[in-house]
Each structure stands twice: as structure tokens, then as C-alpha cells.
């Protein structure tokens, strides 16, 4: 498995753009794609899954930060996909209480 580290494209989000507003159907599609990626890549053997795990764990973190509730199965998969020390710390924080991850995220944003 090879990864491309170069930026392939950029886009600008404008005020009032449909990508700025929350759309439940887009969120449902994103969740469906997330689960499809898990079903496709996780059973595969003989590939380095670290990059895939990082993307999937980041998706869980983004969902929790937005206030979504994970099912117990999703919590289990999230724990399995936390391969980096940062993701493991964020998992533990969110698992203690999702509000802690949301507060941490806001604090990090305000420090930037």
C-alpha cells in the first residue's frame, strides 16, 4: 500500500456554501462510507493498516466532537483503530466522557 503525501487539490469554502451547513443526509452518507471502509480494509491481511486506522479514528473523533453518540460496537472499533499515541489519548478522554473531548477540542482551537 502506498500513500500520497502531496496535496492533490484544494478548495475554498465560502460563507453560505452548502458545505458549511449541517445536512443530516450528508452525515448519514459519511457514516455509511466510514463503515464501508472498515468492512473493506479491516479484514484484509498482509497490508499496513496504520494509515487507514488513522483516518477511521479521526472520523470517530470528529463525530464525538460534533456531539454524535457512538454505539457500543463503534466504541469497540474506535478503540481498535487508535494506533497513534494521540488517538489513544483522545479515545481515553472521550471514553471517560464525550464532553471532555469536546472541551479539549475547543481549547486546542482557541490556542491556535
Beta strands, then each sheet from edge to edge (+ up, - down):
end
